[in-house]
Amino acid sequence: MLRDAVLEGLAIAPEGRYVDATYGRGGHAHAVLERLAGGALIAADRDPEALEYAREHLGGDPRCRVLRARLAELPERLRQWGLAGEIDGLLVDLGVSSPQLEAPGRGFSFRHDGPLDMRMDPEAGEPAAQLLQRLSVRELAGLLRRYGEERQAGRIAKAIVAEREAGRPLQRTRALAELVDRVVGGRAPGRHHPATKTFQALRIAVNDELGELDRLLEGVIDLLRPGGRLAAISFHSLEDRRVKRFIRDASSVGDLPPGVPIPPEGRRPRLRPIGGAQRAGAAERDANPRARSAVLRVAERLP
C-alpha cells in the first residue's frame, strides 16, 4: 500500500535503523530491506500470525529483529533496547491487514461467515461477540457513533440488544451483517455494505485502536534521531485526524506571550511535516480497493 510513497517519505539510508510497527505480511518491511546495505530493521506486530510469518521470512536475516508488541508498548520496548533517539524511520500502517480480513476465523469481515471475534491478538482481550453481550443500547449506540460515525447507531443498537434479549445473541459475522442490512435497508449499486461502519466501530473498540495510536504518537518523537522520519498510513478519518493533529501540534509553537519572539526550549517545534496528505494513484486504487481510503502523512524530527 503506497509502497513507493512510503519509501520516499522514509528517505531510506543504506545503513539506517528502521521500524515497521505493523508488519502484517511484510510488504513495506521487505521493500525497506531491499534498500538497506547494512542497517537494521525491526518488524513489530501484535498479531501472532503476522509474527510467525515475519520469523519465517526474516529470521535468517541478521539485519532483522522481530518484536511482539502493541503500538502503545512500542516506545518503551524500543527504549529498553537502547534505541531512544536512534531510529531513522518508523512506519505505522493502521487498521486491519488484508490477511486478517480474508481469514473467516478472525471475524473481521462481513464478506465471510465466521465467529464475531475481531481481535488483532486472538490471545488477549474481549471478542466482539462478548462486547455485544454486555453493552446496553445506550453504550452500544455511542460506540457505533463514536468509532463508526454511523447515523443509524440507535436503531442498530436496539436491534442487537433485542436479539440478545430474545435469546438469540449474535455470535457470527453473517448474522450481524444481515441484521444491520435489515435495519438500515438496502444499498445503492457501488455503495458500501450497510454493515461497514458497524464492523469498523466494533473492531476499533475491541482492539482499542485509537488509544493504541495515541500512546504510540506520545512516545514516537523521542525514538527518532534528528532527521528521522515518521510515516503513518490511515484508512479512516478518525485515525487520520489524530495523525494530522499530532504532526500539526508538534510542528508549531502555539501562542507565545507578548515580548517573547523566540520560543523557549520546551515550546520549540519538534517535527517538520514532509509534504501533505498523500493518496494512492488510480492504478493502485484499481488493483487494490482498500487503497482508495489510504492516506499517508510523513514528518521529520527536527534537531
ZAVOKOL-860237 format. One record per residue (C-alpha): residue number from 1; chain; x, y, z. Coordinates in nm, 3 decimals, decimal comma, always signed. Layout:
N
  nr kette       x       y       z
 NUM     A       X       Y       Z
...
//
This chain:
303
  nr kette       x       y       z
   1     A  +0,000  +0,000  +0,000
   2     A  +0,153  +0,331  -0,114
   3     A  +0,486  +0,146  -0,132
   4     A  +0,682  +0,399  -0,334
   5     A  +0,543  +0,696  -0,141
   6     A  +0,638  +0,528  +0,189
   7     A  +0,993  +0,458  +0,073
   8     A  +1,034  +0,814  -0,050
   9     A  +0,885  +0,952  +0,268
  10     A  +1,115  +0,750  +0,492
  11     A  +1,418  +0,857  +0,283
  12     A  +1,589  +0,522  +0,340
  13     A  +1,957  +0,546  +0,433
  14     A  +2,154  +0,228  +0,346
  15     A  +2,293  +0,197  +0,700
  16     A  +1,987  +0,330  +0,882
  17     A  +1,769  +0,179  +1,151
  18     A  +1,401  +0,135  +1,072
  19     A  +1,088  +0,010  +1,246
  20     A  +0,780  -0,136  +1,080
  21     A  +0,536  -0,106  +1,369
  22     A  +0,262  -0,306  +1,192
  23     A  +0,438  -0,578  +0,995
  24     A  +0,127  -0,760  +0,866
  25     A  +0,264  -0,963  +0,575
  26     A  +0,575  -0,752  +0,536
  27     A  +0,520  -0,566  +0,211
  28     A  +0,669  -0,244  +0,343
  29     A  +0,932  -0,415  +0,558
  30     A  +1,072  -0,613  +0,266
  31     A  +1,076  -0,302  +0,048
  32     A  +1,281  -0,123  +0,315
  33     A  +1,521  -0,418  +0,336
  34     A  +1,582  -0,400  -0,037
  35     A  +1,726  -0,052  +0,014
  36     A  +1,943  -0,135  +0,315
  37     A  +2,309  -0,221  +0,261
  38     A  +2,363  -0,293  +0,629
  39     A  +2,146  -0,111  +0,874
  40     A  +1,872  -0,274  +1,078
  41     A  +1,500  -0,340  +1,062
  42     A  +1,266  -0,414  +1,350
  43     A  +0,943  -0,584  +1,244
  44     A  +0,676  -0,544  +1,512
  45     A  +0,314  -0,655  +1,535
  46     A  +0,058  -0,764  +1,793
  47     A  -0,084  -1,044  +1,577
  48     A  +0,081  -1,384  +1,643
  49     A  +0,014  -1,498  +1,286
  50     A  +0,192  -1,192  +1,146
  51     A  +0,486  -1,253  +1,378
  52     A  +0,511  -1,618  +1,273
  53     A  +0,517  -1,505  +0,910
  54     A  +0,787  -1,249  +0,994
  55     A  +1,006  -1,508  +1,163
  56     A  +0,971  -1,741  +0,865
  57     A  +1,068  -1,472  +0,616
  58     A  +1,310  -1,258  +0,816
  59     A  +1,453  -1,499  +1,072
  60     A  +1,765  -1,570  +0,870
  61     A  +1,850  -1,207  +0,803
  62     A  +2,099  -1,070  +1,060
  63     A  +1,972  -0,717  +0,997
  64     A  +1,625  -0,804  +1,129
  65     A  +1,464  -0,842  +1,470
  66     A  +1,103  -0,946  +1,527
  67     A  +0,913  -0,790  +1,816
  68     A  +0,571  -0,878  +1,954
  69     A  +0,424  -0,550  +2,076
  70     A  +0,111  -0,341  +2,061
  71     A  +0,155  +0,011  +1,930
  72     A  +0,118  +0,153  +2,280
  73     A  +0,401  -0,069  +2,408
  74     A  +0,642  +0,002  +2,126
  75     A  +0,812  +0,323  +2,252
  76     A  +0,901  +0,168  +2,588
  77     A  +1,013  -0,163  +2,435
  78     A  +1,245  +0,017  +2,193
  79     A  +1,380  +0,237  +2,474
  80     A  +1,461  -0,081  +2,666
  81     A  +1,661  -0,194  +2,365
  82     A  +1,864  +0,128  +2,383
  83     A  +1,711  +0,275  +2,067
  84     A  +1,575  +0,603  +2,201
  85     A  +1,691  +0,875  +1,961
  86     A  +1,845  +0,613  +1,729
  87     A  +1,565  +0,536  +1,481
  88     A  +1,595  +0,670  +1,126
  89     A  +1,239  +0,589  +1,031
  90     A  +0,923  +0,439  +1,178
  91     A  +0,625  +0,328  +0,971
  92     A  +0,281  +0,256  +1,110
  93     A  +0,020  +0,113  +0,872
  94     A  -0,303  +0,141  +1,069
  95     A  -0,620  -0,063  +1,062
  96     A  -0,672  -0,425  +0,971
  97     A  -0,445  -0,616  +0,731
  98     A  -0,563  -0,799  +0,421
  99     A  -0,477  -1,145  +0,565
 100     A  -0,687  -1,065  +0,872
 101     A  -0,980  -0,960  +0,655
 102     A  -0,952  -1,267  +0,435
 103     A  -0,949  -1,520  +0,722
 104     A  -1,310  -1,606  +0,819
 105     A  -1,199  -1,739  +1,156
 106     A  -1,072  -1,397  +1,261
 107     A  -1,418  -1,242  +1,231
 108     A  -1,314  -0,910  +1,080
 109     A  -1,518  -0,921  +0,760
 110     A  -1,889  -0,948  +0,684
 111     A  -1,799  -1,096  +0,345
 112     A  -1,718  -1,430  +0,508
 113     A  -1,913  -1,608  +0,779
 114     A  -1,711  -1,663  +1,092
 115     A  -1,709  -1,609  +1,468
 116     A  -1,753  -1,249  +1,583
 117     A  -1,401  -1,213  +1,720
 118     A  -1,213  -0,918  +1,559
 119     A  -0,917  -0,930  +1,799
 120     A  -0,585  -0,846  +1,635
 121     A  -0,425  -1,057  +1,906
 122     A  -0,656  -1,359  +1,949
 123     A  -0,480  -1,443  +2,275
 124     A  -0,576  -1,122  +2,454
 125     A  -0,879  -0,906  +2,512
 126     A  -1,251  -0,944  +2,462
 127     A  -1,404  -1,076  +2,137
 128     A  -1,667  -0,865  +1,965
 129     A  -1,940  -1,119  +2,046
 130     A  -1,877  -1,072  +2,420
 131     A  -1,883  -0,695  +2,377
 132     A  -2,226  -0,721  +2,215
 133     A  -2,340  -0,944  +2,502
 134     A  -2,273  -0,691  +2,777
 135     A  -2,327  -0,340  +2,635
 136     A  -2,654  -0,156  +2,688
 137     A  -2,842  +0,005  +2,400
 138     A  -2,707  +0,345  +2,501
 139     A  -2,347  +0,222  +2,530
 140     A  -2,361  +0,035  +2,203
 141     A  -2,517  +0,326  +2,015
 142     A  -2,248  +0,558  +2,149
 143     A  -1,977  +0,316  +2,036
 144     A  -2,123  +0,295  +1,684
 145     A  -2,147  +0,673  +1,656
 146     A  -1,803  +0,740  +1,801
 147     A  -1,600  +0,480  +1,616
 148     A  -1,815  +0,413  +1,308
 149     A  -1,973  +0,755  +1,257
 150     A  -2,291  +0,554  +1,199
 151     A  -2,604  +0,767  +1,158
 152     A  -2,836  +0,475  +1,233
 153     A  -2,649  +0,383  +1,551
 154     A  -2,955  +0,393  +1,776
 155     A  -3,166  +0,167  +1,556
 156     A  -2,882  -0,082  +1,508
 157     A  -2,807  -0,092  +1,881
 158     A  -3,172  -0,154  +1,968
 159     A  -3,191  -0,439  +1,716
 160     A  -2,875  -0,603  +1,851
 161     A  -2,993  -0,586  +2,211
 162     A  -3,342  -0,710  +2,110
 163     A  -3,183  -1,020  +1,957
 164     A  -2,987  -1,077  +2,275
 165     A  -3,293  -1,037  +2,498
 166     A  -3,487  -1,280  +2,276
 167     A  -3,223  -1,545  +2,344
 168     A  -3,051  -1,504  +2,007
 169     A  -2,720  -1,334  +2,089
 170     A  -2,512  -1,251  +1,785
 171     A  -2,215  -1,485  +1,753
 172     A  -2,138  -1,485  +1,380
 173     A  -2,031  -1,219  +1,133
 174     A  -2,300  -1,304  +0,880
 175     A  -2,576  -1,280  +1,141
 176     A  -2,461  -0,931  +1,242
 177     A  -2,425  -0,815  +0,880
 178     A  -2,773  -0,941  +0,792
 179     A  -2,924  -0,772  +1,097
 180     A  -2,767  -0,437  +1,009
 181     A  -2,880  -0,478  +0,648
 182     A  -3,238  -0,532  +0,766
 183     A  -3,227  -0,230  +0,997
 184     A  -3,054  +0,014  +0,764
 185     A  -3,210  -0,107  +0,441
 186     A  -3,068  -0,190  +0,102
 187     A  -2,781  -0,011  -0,063
 188     A  -2,748  +0,155  -0,398
 189     A  -2,508  -0,002  -0,651
 190     A  -2,149  +0,097  -0,584
 191     A  -2,213  +0,195  -0,221
 192     A  -2,054  +0,034  +0,083
 193     A  -2,232  -0,253  +0,254
 194     A  -2,466  -0,119  +0,529
 195     A  -2,266  -0,309  +0,794
 196     A  -1,931  -0,148  +0,705
 197     A  -1,944  +0,120  +0,974
 198     A  -2,074  -0,119  +1,240
 199     A  -1,790  -0,364  +1,178
 200     A  -1,536  -0,079  +1,180
 201     A  -1,668  +0,053  +1,511
 202     A  -1,662  -0,286  +1,681
 203     A  -1,311  -0,362  +1,555
 204     A  -1,178  -0,029  +1,680
 205     A  -1,340  -0,082  +2,020
 206     A  -1,225  -0,444  +2,057
 207     A  -0,863  -0,351  +1,983
 208     A  -0,861  -0,001  +2,138
 209     A  -0,710  +0,113  +1,809
 210     A  -0,737  +0,486  +1,868
 211     A  -0,596  +0,461  +2,220
 212     A  -0,309  +0,248  +2,091
 213     A  -0,235  +0,507  +1,822
 214     A  -0,245  +0,796  +2,069
 215     A  +0,002  +0,626  +2,302
 216     A  +0,238  +0,542  +2,016
 217     A  +0,236  +0,904  +1,900
 218     A  +0,308  +1,027  +2,253
 219     A  +0,640  +0,844  +2,251
 220     A  +0,741  +0,831  +1,887
 221     A  +0,935  +1,158  +1,862
 222     A  +1,181  +1,053  +2,132
 223     A  +1,255  +0,736  +1,936
 224     A  +1,361  +0,924  +1,623
 225     A  +1,708  +1,067  +1,573
 226     A  +1,726  +1,425  +1,441
 227     A  +1,628  +1,392  +1,075
 228     A  +1,450  +1,063  +1,144
 229     A  +1,102  +1,027  +0,998
 230     A  +0,758  +0,906  +1,097
 231     A  +0,533  +0,770  +0,820
 232     A  +0,171  +0,689  +0,907
 233     A  -0,092  +0,534  +0,678
 234     A  -0,453  +0,582  +0,789
 235     A  -0,769  +0,431  +0,646
 236     A  -1,045  +0,638  +0,801
 237     A  -1,094  +0,991  +0,924
 238     A  -1,073  +0,905  +1,296
 239     A  -0,714  +0,786  +1,254
 240     A  -0,610  +1,048  +1,003
 241     A  -0,738  +1,335  +1,218
 242     A  -0,528  +1,213  +1,508
 243     A  -0,213  +1,182  +1,297
 244     A  -0,272  +1,519  +1,131
 245     A  -0,332  +1,693  +1,465
 246     A  -0,025  +1,530  +1,621
 247     A  +0,203  +1,646  +1,339
 248     A  +0,048  +1,993  +1,340
 249     A  +0,088  +2,037  +1,715
 250     A  +0,444  +1,901  +1,719
 251     A  +0,548  +2,128  +1,433
 252     A  +0,417  +2,456  +1,579
 253     A  +0,494  +2,667  +1,886
 254     A  +0,141  +2,778  +1,961
 255     A  +0,067  +3,121  +2,104
 256     A  +0,368  +3,289  +2,267
 257     A  +0,336  +3,553  +2,538
 258     A  +0,384  +3,916  +2,423
 259     A  +0,751  +4,015  +2,400
 260     A  +0,877  +3,657  +2,355
 261     A  +0,996  +3,647  +1,991
 262     A  +1,189  +3,320  +2,030
 263     A  +1,011  +3,017  +2,173
 264     A  +1,167  +2,874  +2,491
 265     A  +1,321  +2,528  +2,481
 266     A  +1,004  +2,347  +2,582
 267     A  +0,795  +2,522  +2,315
 268     A  +1,014  +2,473  +2,010
 269     A  +0,880  +2,264  +1,722
 270     A  +0,992  +1,903  +1,732
 271     A  +0,867  +1,788  +1,391
 272     A  +0,860  +1,920  +1,036
 273     A  +0,581  +1,800  +0,805
 274     A  +0,708  +1,648  +0,480
 275     A  +0,453  +1,746  +0,220
 276     A  +0,083  +1,700  +0,281
 277     A  -0,154  +1,409  +0,273
 278     A  -0,067  +1,155  +0,001
 279     A  -0,310  +0,912  -0,158
 280     A  -0,278  +0,613  -0,387
 281     A  -0,281  +0,670  -0,760
 282     A  -0,551  +0,541  -0,995
 283     A  -0,362  +0,225  -1,087
 284     A  -0,315  +0,117  -0,726
 285     A  -0,675  +0,202  -0,639
 286     A  -0,796  -0,013  -0,928
 287     A  -0,572  -0,303  -0,826
 288     A  -0,649  -0,279  -0,455
 289     A  -0,985  -0,137  -0,346
 290     A  -0,856  -0,082  +0,010
 291     A  -0,608  +0,172  -0,127
 292     A  -0,893  +0,409  -0,209
 293     A  -0,921  +0,519  +0,153
 294     A  -0,547  +0,514  +0,240
 295     A  -0,385  +0,843  +0,345
 296     A  -0,010  +0,875  +0,409
 297     A  +0,139  +1,152  +0,623
 298     A  +0,513  +1,199  +0,688
 299     A  +0,702  +1,413  +0,936
 300     A  +1,070  +1,459  +1,022
 301     A  +1,221  +1,514  +1,365
 302     A  +1,395  +1,849  +1,399
 303     A  +1,738  +1,884  +1,567
//
